[in-house]
């Protein structure tokens, strides 16, 4: 019994240490650059974010739901740069349901590039593309409720465009 408690305590301490390494804050900083800027700071931030690999994907997914279209394009590019198969379901969802045609196309293009590979990621991407085609044929796609988005639901409609996206970057 005592040994089980000791093992549980050590495991808990190890998990706590992993959560406190600060990488989540660093990942958030890079994501903030991608969603708030559209200038020379974006490419290096994408590279730094890619260095976190799979660990960055959950925070990227969260930001896809609240960013302006330009920011979402940067986030899709970051997932492409990371190159991890864990991004396939997120890219599939984005390719099907994002309200902006350019973002949908960018996500689908990443899946198409990955589908050409003969590895597990390629197989997942091919399955995702098949599902996208099936759902589109069934009439599924982005829900457009006008300029205000879906009443009572958070929306990216009106999210600020990144710095450098306007007519005078």
GIWO-V822414 format. One line per field, one symbol per residue. ss: DSSP state (2 for helix, 1 for strand, 0 for the rest). Layout:
BEGIN
ss: ???
END
This chain:
BEGIN
ss: 0222222222222222222000222222222222221000222222222200222222222222000022222222222222002222222222222000222222222222222000022222222222222222200000000000000000000000001000000
END
